[in-house]
Amino acid sequence: MTRFPLAVAILGGCEPPPPTPSDQIVVPYQFNLEFSLEAEPGLDHIARARLYDIAQAYDVLGNAGTIELTGGDAVYADDIALDIETRTTTLGMLRVDYSQGVPAGEADYRFELRRPDDERIEADIPAPDPLEVAPVGDVRWDEPWAELTWTPVVEGANLDIGIRPVTDDCLIVVGDEVGDVVNGLDDIGSYRFDTDVYHSLDHDCTYELVFTRRFVGSAPGTWHVDGQDLPANNVWAIGIHTVKLPFVALQR
């Protein structure tokens, strides 16, 4: 597995208010912890942590309560430091997250917020559920739609389906960006995909469909402090699985 040095990415426009330093939070119940695992076939998982200050969750200044790690605080997944810091600004709100690659193949991963004096908050986060998408193959111009199907169905999950052209001069987006087919689809195992607009008059068009399933659930956490093991609330497990599938829209 490749290990990466600390990196910072800042996206967005206007400068938002600064995040809350984690060492200013003394009471762990003030933390709202999001621990996520992102899976894609053939790759390491991405372990990611986002921390929010419950007391600032509706901050009118627009920082949405996001927390930056300071004062010796750090996050880990299976003893791997999540040391890639990413700062994203959207609509004037700042999000800070910490991530790193972790080997795929485990049923669950131990996430920890480690603090000075051997204090830590930990939770076991399950790996994302499998996602198997049936091949689409070639779609004829006189077939107005294709039935997209996948297994297993995960109750409570939702999917985004995007599309990216592989062949030059084909409809939808330019370059490597992904256009939207549908967002926030309840996971029912199928979607009827309107293919009519993807056919060219001049040549066959190869596209890549991008399926991203997301599931969010609460996770039992433990707060280790002063020799005690106490329940930790406000810990969330997020599983994200992405699968990319090619298909060909045949020439009209």
Steps between C-alpha positions, in 0.01 A plus 500: 500500500628845410532745788462868425640805679280764652326698228254786502247577229287813513203514267233761452471876489443743788702469817274352772542541876772277647420155639484421869837375638448153646709573810243760603242223544538347844179297524499214244121503481544828312657309211286375215722247320448375146721202415471376143644230274500544123539190283573451130585164339873428473604792721580560864215640704506866592445556872368848576411690817301820539454662839230750595437710807142433609486839672579671167294284264274793406765772508357799312854590391485198275777268615243225571687407816790336323804414714871501418739276691731692732692457823613144438158363400510253207277247327591144403345204321651162592806685637554691172511876550241684291745777420371639170309815592246633248315828537194554283292815485146476364251788514715674759518197730830333580549123534824349627568129468792266561562196283744229397503173307455179699527142370171354377376163616410550865144461629535808719756763592583654837475880477643709781519863599816498710560780749780578746525309832384172342147629446326369189160449341475187288244313292503202266376602156384227258638483148252613232258235378589333169364656182472286187355670191374291208663579162304720261687417179397661171184709482331543160364838392144362484516386864383807697625375836717243675423327828787550746509238775730432795531281807470480791229748592590688818199629690538866594778566249480733201682519169631763265549396138722712278624472143827588330570479125801292403472556124573848365214714365231327702227672695484615861824633647843619396823335609504269802213657695198288586147611413194410706257225405321488836588601856366379834328192356364264764677165474242271343745309279400644163458818297354556155761706316383718208765446232341683207712818523833314513505371139703678231412534132866451408646217708459268795548667839661330797403632842585416858222484756611583856293344779557637850304348788499670839375365832500690830434346840582560862799315646552405865807681625711481813668789683815388681601753765664484845488120498127490425314370194193714445245497218564760230198641322483686169719260302389430144611226261492584129556239231557612140547255212576613144483279190575611143332321209551558126228478238475583130223709344497377140488745210153607388 
